[in-house]
Amino acid sequence: MVNAFLRATFGGALVVASFSAASAHDIYTGVHGRNGQLCCGGNDCAATSYREQGGHFEFLTREQRWVSIPQERITFLPIPGDPPDGDAHHAHLCYRQATDGDRIGALASNVFDDIYLYCAFIPPGSI
């Protein structure tokens, strides 16, 4: 009986741990960018910072590099479920590393520096 209790308790802890890890990314589920494309494929999106200089926007990647994103590719809407953090430069960036194949043809319009952009968001009030 004690073993069954310990297994149930441990199993419940694993479920809670996996749910909380997944729920941090769940805010991006079903989110579409300006081009109508789904933004996230599992771990492509993350909260980040942006900076703006004269109408020119740069986002900080997960690799800690600044990447220029044209304003027409930025969605100026909140991410549902994203708690306000008070940071005036709070943003979200959804991307993967660009491949050589991404740099040719129609896909090239999604490549900025070394990333293949899915979506970039700046919530209202962050500008």
N, CA, C and O of each residue as an XYZ file, in Angstrom:
508
protein
N       0.825     -1.191      0.000
C       0.000      0.000      0.000
C       0.870      1.257      0.000
O       0.567      2.226     -0.696
N       1.948      1.238      0.780
C       2.850      2.381      0.820
C       3.504      2.575     -0.542
O       3.653      3.702     -1.014
N       3.897      1.457     -1.176
C       4.495      1.555     -2.514
C       3.515      2.152     -3.509
O       3.903      2.979     -4.334
N       2.263      1.750     -3.448
C       1.254      2.300     -4.352
C       1.070      3.794     -4.113
O       0.928      4.566     -5.061
N       1.072      4.200     -2.851
C       0.939      5.619     -2.517
C       2.128      6.421     -3.048
O       1.958      7.497     -3.621
N       3.339      5.881     -2.848
C       4.533      6.576     -3.325
C       4.537      6.671     -4.849
O       4.900      7.710     -5.401
N       4.138      5.600     -5.532
C       4.080      5.633     -6.994
C       3.053      6.652     -7.483
O       3.305      7.371     -8.450
N       1.916      6.716     -6.831
C       0.879      7.681     -7.220
C       1.352      9.100     -6.981
O       1.127      9.980     -7.812
N       2.008      9.332     -5.847
C       2.508     10.667     -5.534
C       3.592     11.080     -6.518
O       3.571     12.195     -7.039
N       4.548     10.174     -6.776
C       5.632     10.475     -7.703
C       5.100     10.680     -9.113
O       5.536     11.598     -9.809
N       4.164      9.842     -9.546
C       3.555      9.983    -10.865
C       2.826     11.301    -11.006
O       2.908     11.949    -12.049
N       2.112     11.707     -9.963
C       1.426     12.995     -9.979
C       2.403     14.151    -10.079
O       2.146     15.134    -10.773
N       3.524     14.030     -9.385
C       4.545     15.087     -9.451
C       5.113     15.189    -10.858
O       5.380     16.290    -11.340
N       5.303     14.044    -11.526
C       5.805     14.081    -12.895
C       4.804     14.738    -13.829
O       5.193     15.509    -14.706
N       3.537     14.450    -13.659
C       2.511     15.054    -14.497
C       2.494     16.560    -14.298
O       2.434     17.311    -15.271
N       2.547     17.011    -13.046
C       2.558     18.446    -12.760
C       3.804     19.086    -13.331
O       3.721     20.169    -13.911
N       4.964     18.450    -13.187
C       6.210     19.009    -13.713
C       6.166     19.107    -15.228
O       6.581     20.120    -15.791
N       5.669     18.072    -15.900
C       5.625     18.135    -17.358
C       4.586     19.141    -17.821
O       4.785     19.794    -18.845
N       3.463     19.287    -17.084
C       2.452     20.272    -17.454
C       2.996     21.684    -17.317
O       2.770     22.523    -18.189
N       3.714     21.954    -16.228
C       4.215     23.317    -16.047
C       5.292     23.637    -17.069
O       5.402     24.785    -17.497
N       6.090     22.652    -17.472
C       7.086     22.902    -18.510
C       6.409     23.169    -19.846
O       6.832     24.050    -20.595
N       5.366     22.415    -20.146
C       4.669     22.600    -21.410
C       3.840     23.869    -21.402
O       3.729     24.537    -22.430
N       3.259     24.214    -20.272
C       2.351     25.354    -20.242
C       3.067     26.669    -20.510
O       2.437     27.621    -20.971
N       4.349     26.748    -20.238
C       5.087     27.984    -20.520
C       5.096     28.261    -22.011
O       5.123     29.421    -22.423
N       5.073     27.215    -22.829
C       5.087     27.392    -24.272
C       3.678     27.412    -24.866
O       3.488     27.811    -26.015
N       2.704     26.984    -24.086
C       1.328     26.901    -24.570
C       0.754     28.251    -24.988
O      -0.211     28.284    -25.752
N       1.307     29.354    -24.519
C       0.754     30.659    -24.909
C       0.885     30.897    -26.408
O       0.198     31.761    -26.954
N       1.750     30.149    -27.082
C       1.949     30.325    -28.515
C       1.078     29.386    -29.360
O       1.032     29.528    -30.582
N       0.396     28.440    -28.733
C      -0.427     27.483    -29.469
C      -1.544     28.216    -30.210
O      -2.326     28.949    -29.604
N      -1.609     28.014    -31.502
C      -2.662     28.612    -32.314
C      -2.454     30.071    -32.664
O      -3.329     30.677    -33.282
N      -1.320     30.659    -32.289
C      -1.052     32.064    -32.596
C      -0.558     32.185    -34.032
O       0.330     31.447    -34.459
N      -1.145     33.122    -34.773
C      -0.777     33.375    -36.171
C      -0.120     34.744    -36.291
O      -0.474     35.682    -35.577
N       0.829     34.844    -37.190
C       1.488     36.115    -37.460
C       0.762     36.907    -38.533
O      -0.328     36.535    -38.967
N       1.370     37.989    -38.949
C       0.761     38.886    -39.936
C       0.466     38.209    -41.264
O      -0.486     38.573    -41.955
N       1.284     37.223    -41.622
C       1.083     36.545    -42.903
C       0.100     35.382    -42.801
O      -0.122     34.674    -43.784
N      -0.494     35.175    -41.617
C      -1.471     34.118    -41.416
C      -0.870     32.772    -41.059
O      -1.605     31.833    -40.754
N       0.452     32.656    -41.091
C       1.139     31.410    -40.787
C       1.124     31.160    -39.283
O       1.242     32.093    -38.488
N       0.976     29.882    -38.896
C       1.132     29.530    -37.489
C       2.552     29.869    -37.062
O       3.500     29.683    -37.824
N       2.688     30.358    -35.860
C       3.982     30.878    -35.422
C       4.918     29.846    -34.831
O       6.136     30.010    -34.895
N       4.377     28.792    -34.258
C       5.237     27.962    -33.448
C       5.142     26.499    -33.805
O       4.058     25.968    -34.048
N       6.295     25.855    -33.833
C       6.355     24.432    -34.095
C       6.821     23.638    -32.892
O       7.350     22.540    -33.062
N       6.652     24.138    -31.704
C       7.019     23.382    -30.506
C       7.943     24.150    -29.585
O       7.625     24.333    -28.410
N       9.074     24.600    -30.086
C       9.991     25.359    -29.234
C      10.633     26.504    -30.005
O      11.754     26.916    -29.705
N       9.914     27.011    -31.001
C      10.446     28.070    -31.860
C      10.267     29.463    -31.276
O      10.966     30.393    -31.677
N       9.339     29.624    -30.334
C       8.986     30.953    -29.822
C       9.519     31.172    -28.412
O       9.636     30.240    -27.616
N       9.833     32.417    -28.134
C      10.269     32.776    -26.786
C      10.066     34.266    -26.574
O      10.125     35.061    -27.512
N       9.827     34.623    -25.334
C       9.794     36.033    -24.975
C      11.211     36.580    -25.111
O      12.189     35.882    -24.844
N      11.304     37.825    -25.527
C      12.612     38.428    -25.744
C      12.515     39.933    -25.583
O      11.496     40.450    -25.123
N      13.547     40.619    -25.952
C      13.581     42.084    -25.944
C      13.715     42.591    -27.360
O      14.189     41.884    -28.250
N      13.294     43.816    -27.556
C      13.497     44.461    -28.849
C      13.993     45.869    -28.599
O      13.874     46.409    -27.499
N      14.546     46.442    -29.637
C      14.922     47.856    -29.592
C      14.513     48.480    -30.912
O      14.493     47.828    -31.956
N      14.188     49.757    -30.836
C      13.740     50.474    -32.019
C      14.555     51.749    -32.146
O      14.772     52.474    -31.176
N      14.992     51.997    -33.353
C      15.750     53.209    -33.642
C      15.270     53.748    -34.986
O      15.562     53.177    -36.036
N      14.538     54.845    -34.939
C      14.072     55.483    -36.160
C      13.176     54.609    -37.012
O      13.318     54.601    -38.235
N      12.261     53.876    -36.406
C      11.366     53.011    -37.155
C      11.976     51.693    -37.567
O      11.347     50.923    -38.292
N      13.182     51.418    -37.123
C      13.920     50.194    -37.431
C      13.901     49.318    -36.172
O      14.331     49.769    -35.110
N      13.408     48.070    -36.271
C      13.265     47.196    -35.114
C      14.286     46.070    -35.144
O      14.530     45.454    -36.181
N      14.875     45.818    -33.981
C      15.786     44.687    -33.819
C      15.309     43.860    -32.633
O      14.915     44.401    -31.600
N      15.350     42.529    -32.799
C      14.941     41.591    -31.760
C      16.161     40.801    -31.301
O      17.045     40.488    -32.100
N      16.203     40.484    -30.015
C      17.294     39.690    -29.456
C      16.941     38.210    -29.589
O      15.911     37.766    -29.081
N      17.794     37.450    -30.273
C      17.543     36.025    -30.482
C      17.926     35.218    -29.236
O      18.535     35.745    -28.304
N      17.561     33.935    -29.237
C      17.949     33.039    -28.138
C      19.466     32.896    -28.059
O      20.015     32.559    -27.010
N      20.136     33.157    -29.182
C      21.601     33.073    -29.221
C      22.264     34.386    -28.820
O      23.478     34.548    -28.947
N      21.445     35.325    -28.330
C      21.913     36.626    -27.849
C      22.523     37.491    -28.950
O      23.514     38.187    -28.732
N      21.906     37.434    -30.151
C      22.292     38.295    -31.257
C      21.107     39.174    -31.615
O      19.960     38.735    -31.528
N      21.368     40.405    -32.014
C      20.306     41.305    -32.462
C      20.064     41.081    -33.942
O      21.001     41.070    -34.741
N      18.781     40.899    -34.308
C      18.391     40.656    -35.693
C      17.372     41.717    -36.090
O      16.401     41.961    -35.374
N      17.605     42.340    -37.230
C      16.705     43.362    -37.748
C      15.488     42.697    -38.386
O      15.624     41.818    -39.236
N      14.292     43.129    -37.964
C      13.027     42.615    -38.505
C      12.254     43.807    -39.061
O      12.023     44.775    -38.338
N      11.851     43.756    -40.325
C      11.096     44.880    -40.891
C       9.735     45.046    -40.197
O       9.105     44.067    -39.795
N       9.306     46.283    -40.068
C       8.061     46.585    -39.370
C       6.874     45.848    -39.982
O       5.958     45.455    -39.260
N       6.874     45.656    -41.291
C       5.745     44.968    -41.923
C       5.657     43.490    -41.556
O       4.649     42.849    -41.854
N       6.678     42.937    -40.921
C       6.653     41.542    -40.471
C       6.335     41.407    -38.980
O       6.255     40.293    -38.461
N       6.156     42.532    -38.295
C       5.890     42.522    -36.858
C       4.390     42.651    -36.619
O       3.726     43.492    -37.226
N       3.864     41.815    -35.734
C       2.469     41.890    -35.328
C       2.418     42.668    -34.023
O       3.040     42.275    -33.036
N       1.680     43.768    -34.015
C       1.577     44.613    -32.829
C       0.304     44.260    -32.065
O      -0.627     45.060    -31.967
N       0.289     43.039    -31.528
C      -0.825     42.522    -30.737
C      -0.268     41.747    -29.554
O       0.870     41.279    -29.601
N      -1.056     41.607    -28.496
C      -0.581     40.792    -27.365
C      -0.651     39.304    -27.698
O      -1.436     38.877    -28.544
N       0.176     38.535    -27.023
C       0.109     37.080    -27.084
C      -0.874     36.668    -25.992
O      -0.649     36.994    -24.827
N      -1.957     35.961    -26.326
C      -2.916     35.549    -25.295
C      -2.232     34.727    -24.206
O      -1.499     33.785    -24.507
N      -2.464     35.074    -22.962
C      -1.872     34.348    -21.840
C      -0.513     34.864    -21.423
O       0.059     34.372    -20.450
N       0.019     35.845    -22.134
C       1.325     36.408    -21.786
C       1.134     37.401    -20.651
O       0.506     38.443    -20.845
N       1.663     37.099    -19.469
C       1.479     38.035    -18.365
C       2.293     39.297    -18.585
O       3.428     39.226    -19.058
N       1.732     40.452    -18.250
C       2.511     41.695    -18.389
C       3.692     41.662    -17.428
O       3.558     41.251    -16.276
N       4.827     42.091    -17.904
C       6.012     42.072    -17.032
C       6.553     43.466    -16.757
O       7.545     43.613    -16.043
N       5.917     44.488    -17.310
C       6.354     45.846    -17.030
C       7.558     46.287    -17.840
O       7.975     47.440    -17.730
N       8.128     45.409    -18.649
C       9.283     45.768    -19.465
C       8.805     46.528    -20.697
O       7.992     46.017    -21.467
N       9.291     47.706    -20.880
C       8.867     48.536    -22.007
C       9.333     47.968    -23.340
O       8.837     48.388    -24.386
N      10.261     47.034    -23.335
C      10.761     46.445    -24.573
C      10.514     44.942    -24.615
O      11.345     44.189    -25.122
N       9.378     44.508    -24.087
C       8.977     43.105    -24.060
C       8.430     42.713    -25.432
O       7.606     43.427    -26.003
N       8.885     41.589    -25.954
C       8.447     41.131    -27.279
C       8.514     39.610    -27.322
O       8.930     38.962    -26.362
N       8.097     39.057    -28.453
C       8.164     37.616    -28.689
C       8.705     37.402    -30.088
O       8.355     38.123    -31.023
N       9.567     36.398    -30.221
C      10.177     36.090    -31.506
C      10.075     34.591    -31.741
O      10.466     33.796    -30.886
N       9.547     34.202    -32.906
C       9.363     32.799    -33.275
C      10.184     32.541    -34.535
O       9.925     33.136    -35.581
N      11.164     31.662    -34.436
C      12.061     31.426    -35.565
C      12.808     30.116    -35.377
O      12.745     29.483    -34.323
N      13.509     29.732    -36.422
C      14.493     28.656    -36.380
C      15.716     29.137    -37.141
O      15.664     30.153    -37.834
N      16.798     28.420    -37.013
C      17.994     28.785    -37.758
C      17.744     28.571    -39.247
O      17.175     27.552    -39.639
N      18.155     29.503    -40.064
C      17.972     29.411    -41.515
C      18.939     28.388    -42.101
O      20.071     28.237    -41.642
N      18.466     27.704    -43.110
C      19.306     26.757    -43.845
C      19.662     27.374    -45.194
O      19.104     28.403    -45.575
N      20.587     26.751    -45.912
C      20.937     27.241    -47.243
C      19.725     27.198    -48.170
O      19.554     28.084    -49.008
N      18.881     26.169    -48.024
C      17.690     26.045    -48.852
C      16.679     27.156    -48.602
O      15.910     27.513    -49.494
N      16.681     27.703    -47.384
C      15.769     28.803    -47.053
C      16.136     30.097    -47.779
O      15.296     30.984    -47.932
N      17.357     30.202    -48.216
C      17.860     31.451    -48.785
C      17.572     31.611    -50.280
O      17.955     32.613    -50.883
N      16.892     30.619    -50.880
C      16.581     30.697    -52.309
C      15.078     30.634    -52.531
O      14.345     30.029    -51.749
N      14.640     31.256    -53.589
C      13.228     31.206    -53.961
C      12.339     31.983    -53.005
O      12.766     32.951    -52.375
N      11.101     31.538    -52.914
C      10.081     32.230    -52.120
C      10.398     32.226    -50.631
O       9.989     33.144    -49.919
N      11.111     31.222    -50.143
C      11.429     31.147    -48.718
C      12.392     32.241    -48.272
O      12.425     32.588    -47.092
N      13.169     32.785    -49.191
C      14.179     33.787    -48.846
C      13.574     35.021    -48.191
O      14.258     35.717    -47.440
N      12.305     35.305    -48.463
C      11.680     36.486    -47.864
C      11.452     36.326    -46.364
O      11.109     37.295    -45.686
N      11.639     35.115    -45.840
C      11.507     34.870    -44.403
C      12.846     34.822    -43.687
O      12.886     34.622    -42.473
N      13.938     35.001    -44.410
C      15.269     34.915    -43.810
C      15.773     36.312    -43.482
O      15.811     37.202    -44.332
N      16.159     36.473    -42.224
C      16.727     37.727    -41.736
C      17.986     37.366    -40.965
O      17.934     36.663    -39.956
N      19.111     37.855    -41.455
C      20.416     37.445    -40.929
C      20.495     35.920    -40.994
O      20.444     35.351    -42.085
N      20.617     35.256    -39.859
C      20.747     33.797    -39.849
C      19.500     33.080    -39.354
O      19.563     31.894    -39.029
N      18.365     33.777    -39.290
C      17.154     33.122    -38.800
C      16.093     33.036    -39.897
O      16.027     33.880    -40.791
N      15.264     31.993    -39.804
C      14.075     31.850    -40.640
C      12.911     32.267    -39.748
O      12.556     31.559    -38.806
N      12.323     33.416    -40.049
C      11.315     34.027    -39.196
C       9.941     33.424    -39.436
O       9.479     33.316    -40.572
N       9.298     33.031    -38.338
C       7.885     32.661    -38.377
C       7.059     33.875    -37.974
O       6.185     34.307    -38.726
N       7.327     34.428    -36.798
C       6.531     35.551    -36.293
C       7.357     36.404    -35.337
O       8.282     35.925    -34.682
N       6.997     37.667    -35.279
C       7.559     38.594    -34.303
C       6.398     39.420    -33.756
O       5.586     39.948    -34.515
N       6.329     39.522    -32.442
C       5.234     40.238    -31.788
C       5.773     41.288    -30.836
O       6.736     41.059    -30.104
N       5.134     42.433    -30.863
C       5.356     43.460    -29.850
C       3.975     43.780    -29.278
O       3.115     44.293    -29.994
N       3.752     43.482    -27.996
C       2.448     43.763    -27.402
C       2.183     45.258    -27.305
O       3.114     46.045    -27.130
N       0.912     45.655    -27.419
C       0.582     47.071    -27.239
C       1.049     47.546    -25.868
O       1.001     46.794    -24.895
N       1.488     48.757    -25.798
C       1.985     49.300    -24.544
C       3.480     49.100    -24.361
O       4.082     49.690    -23.464
N       4.090     48.261    -25.215
C       5.538     48.031    -25.126
C       6.311     49.054    -25.927
O       7.518     49.210    -25.747
N       5.608     49.760    -26.823
C       6.296     50.732    -27.693
C       6.344     52.063    -26.983
O       6.876     53.032    -27.524
